[in-house]
């Protein structure tokens, strides 16, 4: 079961002339469907993919800086107002959920430690493997989240999770995603990773100046460039003048 069926931009197109609405991909966004348990959103830096994922997460009730819906910490209001002009169409509400932002995961971990330092109650870190996320590497703490905190029947929105993960850890993430998808979960992931985007039967949207379009895995720039580099790395480096 898919929890978010589609996202609709309700801001009139003639009013999309200021940031972030004037980002080419956002200008051309009217409706975006989510048909699969796993959907990837990819594109060049500055194309608007993270802005879109952030707006979806906030509209779905998550803290702009990440975490579950129970977290409401604030360090800096840097999110856009795009969420005000998106409407989510739901087929079912989820029981679990998490919004992971690689760039603010440190802030999330700090807030968790601060809450655990308050007297009374069950330490939150028990739900993340029993160890402070700050006492682990970035990648280890993210895997602790995946393995211990996420339990299924959830909506999981990730923004560039590969920033924390080695290639072998990305393989572990794929396995865990399958386990959670089999437990009635939905993933929406903004990524540059050709490893993660290889997840079987996922939808992949590429964000560009012309809009947001579905694309097959082997047509993505990430797959094509990575394959060419691995097979021709000496020639590729020479072409770069190295």
C-alpha positions in Angstrom: 0.0 0.0 0.0 1.4 3.4 -1.0 0.8 6.2 1.6 1.4 9.2 -0.6 -0.3 8.7 -4.0 0.7 12.1 -5.4 1.9 15.6 -4.7 0.1 18.5 -6.3 1.4 22.1 -6.6 -1.4 24.5 -5.8 0.4 27.7 -6.4 -0.8 29.3 -9.7 1.9 29.0 -12.3 1.7 32.7 -13.1 2.8 33.4 -9.5 5.9 31.2 -9.6 8.4 34.0 -10.1 10.3 34.0 -6.8 12.5 31.5 -5.0 11.9 28.6 -4.6 8.9 28.6 -7.0 11.1 29.9 -9.9 13.4 26.9 -9.8 12.8 25.5 -13.3 11.7 22.1 -12.1 9.3 23.7 -9.5 7.9 26.1 -12.1 6.9 23.1 -14.2 5.6 21.0 -11.4 1.8 20.5 -11.3 1.4 16.9 -10.1 3.8 14.1 -9.2 2.7 10.6 -8.7 4.1 8.0 -6.3 3.2 4.5 -7.6 5.8 2.4 -5.9 7.1 1.5 -2.4 10.4 3.2 -3.3 10.7 6.4 -5.3 14.0 8.1 -6.0 14.4 11.8 -7.0 17.7 12.7 -8.6 19.3 15.6 -10.5 22.1 18.0 -10.6 23.0 20.2 -7.6 20.7 23.1 -7.5 18.0 21.4 -9.6 15.5 21.5 -6.7 15.3 17.9 -5.7 16.2 18.5 -2.0 13.8 21.5 -1.9 11.0 19.3 -3.2 11.7 16.5 -0.8 12.0 18.9 2.1 8.6 20.4 1.2 7.0 17.0 1.0 8.4 16.0 4.4 7.2 19.2 6.1 3.8 18.8 4.5 3.6 15.3 5.8 4.2 16.5 9.3 7.9 16.2 9.9 10.3 18.6 11.5 12.1 20.7 8.7 15.5 19.6 10.2 14.6 16.0 10.4 13.6 13.3 12.8 10.3 11.6 13.5 7.1 13.6 13.9 7.8 13.9 17.6 10.8 16.0 17.1 10.4 19.8 17.0 13.9 21.2 17.6 15.1 24.3 15.7 18.6 25.5 15.0 18.1 27.6 11.9 15.1 28.2 9.7 16.6 27.5 6.3 13.7 25.6 4.7 11.7 27.2 1.9 8.0 28.0 2.0 7.2 25.6 -0.9 5.4 23.2 1.5 2.6 25.8 1.8 1.8 25.2 -1.8 1.9 21.5 -2.0 -1.1 19.1 -1.4 -0.5 15.5 -0.6 -3.0 12.8 -1.7 -3.0 9.9 0.7 -4.2 6.4 0.3 -3.5 5.5 3.9 -1.9 7.1 6.9 1.3 5.5 8.2 2.1 4.5 11.8 5.8 5.1 11.7 7.9 7.8 9.9 11.2 9.5 9.7 12.7 12.4 7.7 16.5 12.0 7.4 18.6 15.0 6.2 22.2 14.2 5.9 23.1 17.9 6.4 21.3 18.2 9.7 21.6 14.7 11.2 24.2 16.0 13.6 21.6 18.5 15.0 19.1 15.7 15.3 21.5 13.6 17.3 22.4 16.5 19.5 18.7 17.2 20.3 18.2 13.5 21.1 21.1 13.6 23.6 19.7 16.8 25.1 16.3 15.1 25.6 17.9 12.0 27.1 19.8 14.3 29.6 16.5 15.4 31.1 15.3 13.5 34.2 12.6 10.9 33.9 11.3 8.9 31.0 12.8 6.2 28.8 16.0 7.3 27.1 15.3 7.9 23.4 18.6 6.3 22.5 17.2 2.9 23.4 15.2 3.0 20.2 18.4 3.6 18.2 20.4 0.7 19.6 21.0 1.9 23.1 24.0 4.1 22.2 24.2 7.8 21.6 24.4 8.6 17.9 27.3 11.0 18.6 29.3 8.0 20.0 29.3 6.4 16.6 30.5 7.5 13.2 28.1 9.2 10.9 27.6 6.1 8.9 27.3 3.8 11.9 24.7 6.2 13.4 22.6 6.2 10.3 22.7 2.4 10.1 21.6 2.3 13.7 18.6 4.4 12.8 17.8 2.1 9.9 18.1 -1.2 11.8 16.8 -0.2 15.2 14.5 2.7 15.0 12.5 2.1 11.8 10.0 -0.8 12.3 7.8 -0.7 9.2 4.3 0.5 8.2 6.1 3.8 7.8 6.8 6.8 5.5 10.5 7.3 5.3 11.8 10.4 3.5 15.6 10.6 3.1 17.7 13.5 1.6 21.0 12.2 0.2 21.6 9.4 2.7 24.6 8.2 0.8 26.6 11.2 2.2 27.0 9.1 5.4 27.5 5.7 3.9 30.3 3.7 2.4 29.5 1.6 -0.7 29.2 -1.6 1.4 26.9 0.3 3.9 24.7 1.3 0.9 24.3 -2.4 0.1 23.2 -2.9 3.7 20.7 0.0 3.3 19.2 -1.7 0.2 18.6 -4.9 2.2 17.0 -3.0 5.1 14.9 -1.0 2.7 13.5 -4.3 1.2 12.7 -5.6 4.7 10.8 -2.4 5.5 9.1 -2.2 2.2 7.8 -5.8 2.8 6.4 -4.4 6.0 4.1 -2.0 4.2 6.5 1.0 4.1 7.1 3.7 1.5 10.4 5.4 0.8 11.0 8.8 -1.0 14.7 9.4 -1.4 16.6 12.3 -3.0 20.0 10.8 -4.0 23.0 10.9 -6.4 23.9 7.3 -5.6 23.9 4.8 -8.5 24.0 2.0 -5.9 20.8 3.1 -4.1 19.0 3.8 -7.3 19.5 0.2 -8.4 16.8 -0.9 -6.0 14.6 -3.3 -8.0 11.4 -1.9 -9.5 11.7 1.6 -8.0 10.5 4.7 -9.7 13.2 7.2 -10.5 12.4 10.8 -11.2 15.1 13.1 -12.7 14.8 16.8 -11.9 16.0 19.2 -14.5 15.4 22.6 -16.1 12.6 21.1 -18.2 10.7 19.6 -15.3 10.5 16.3 -13.4 10.4 13.1 -15.5 10.4 9.3 -14.9 13.6 7.7 -16.2 14.8 4.1 -16.2 17.9 3.2 -14.1 20.3 2.6 -16.9 19.4 5.9 -18.5 20.4 8.0 -15.4 23.5 10.1 -15.6 24.7 8.5 -12.3 24.6 5.0 -13.9 26.1 6.0 -17.2 28.9 8.1 -15.9 29.8 5.6 -13.1 29.9 2.7 -15.6 32.0 4.7 -18.0 34.4 5.8 -15.3 34.9 2.3 -13.9 35.4 0.8 -17.3 37.6 3.6 -18.7 39.0 5.4 -15.6 42.4 6.1 -17.2 40.9 7.6 -20.3 38.3 9.5 -18.2 41.0 11.0 -16.0 43.0 11.9 -19.0 40.0 13.7 -20.5 39.8 15.7 -17.3 43.5 16.7 -17.8 44.7 14.7 -14.8 
